[in-house]
Amino acid sequence: MPMPVETLHAYLVQAFPDAEIAIDDLAGDGDHYRARIVSAAFAGLSRVKQHQLVYAALQGHMGGALHALALETSAPPTTG
């Protein structure tokens, strides 16, 4: 059973309430998404660690209800 984009968005907002989140359905099948997430939670973390946080937020659905997720993660730019 594919994961609706609304469900994916809800998981990400719950884990990263401060984030700017944009999700694209790449294949139109509810199974292949690209998510762009900009969150202060990613500040100072490697790309691998950022992606691990996102996968943890999906609570085990990656590889099951969610087949493919292309991630673009970053921290917001610092001002000063």
C-alpha positions as CSV (number, residue, x, y, z in Angstrom):
1,M,0.0,0.0,0.0
2,P,1.6,3.3,-1.1
3,M,2.0,6.2,1.3
4,P,-0.1,9.3,0.5
5,V,1.9,12.5,0.3
6,E,-0.2,13.9,3.2
7,T,1.0,11.1,5.4
8,L,4.7,11.6,4.4
9,H,4.3,15.3,5.1
10,A,2.7,14.6,8.5
11,Y,5.7,12.4,9.6
12,L,8.2,15.1,8.5
13,V,6.3,18.0,10.2
14,Q,6.0,16.0,13.4
15,A,9.8,15.4,13.4
16,F,10.9,18.8,12.1
17,P,8.2,21.3,13.1
18,D,10.4,24.3,12.2
19,A,11.2,23.0,8.7
20,E,10.4,24.2,5.3
21,I,9.3,21.0,3.5
22,A,8.6,20.5,-0.2
23,I,7.5,17.1,-1.5
24,D,7.3,16.0,-5.1
25,D,5.6,12.7,-6.3
26,L,8.2,11.7,-8.9
27,A,6.3,8.8,-10.5
28,G,2.6,9.7,-9.7
29,D,2.3,6.4,-7.9
30,G,2.5,7.5,-4.3
31,D,5.6,5.4,-3.9
32,H,8.5,7.5,-5.2
33,Y,9.0,10.9,-3.7
34,R,11.6,13.7,-3.5
35,A,11.6,15.7,-0.3
36,R,13.4,18.9,0.3
37,I,13.7,19.7,4.0
38,V,15.4,22.8,5.5
39,S,15.6,22.5,9.2
40,A,17.7,23.9,12.1
41,A,17.8,20.3,13.3
42,F,20.3,19.6,10.6
43,A,22.8,22.3,11.6
44,G,26.3,21.0,12.0
45,L,25.4,17.5,10.9
46,S,26.8,15.5,8.0
47,R,24.5,14.7,5.1
48,V,24.4,11.1,6.2
49,K,23.3,12.1,9.7
50,Q,20.7,14.4,8.3
51,H,19.2,11.6,6.2
52,Q,19.3,9.2,9.2
53,L,17.2,11.7,11.1
54,V,14.7,11.8,8.3
55,Y,14.6,8.0,8.0
56,A,14.0,7.8,11.8
57,A,11.1,10.2,11.5
58,L,9.5,7.8,9.0
59,Q,9.1,5.3,11.8
60,G,10.1,2.2,9.8
61,H,8.0,3.0,6.7
62,M,11.0,3.4,4.4
63,G,11.3,0.4,2.2
64,G,7.7,-0.7,3.0
65,A,4.9,1.8,2.4
66,L,7.5,4.2,1.1
67,H,9.6,2.6,-1.7
68,A,11.8,5.4,-2.8
69,L,12.6,8.8,-1.2
70,A,15.2,11.1,-2.7
71,L,16.3,13.5,0.0
72,E,17.7,17.0,-0.2
73,T,18.4,18.2,3.3
74,S,20.0,21.3,4.7
75,A,20.1,23.7,7.6
76,P,18.8,27.2,7.1
77,P,21.5,29.8,6.2
78,T,22.9,31.6,9.2
79,T,22.7,35.3,9.4
80,G,25.1,37.5,11.2
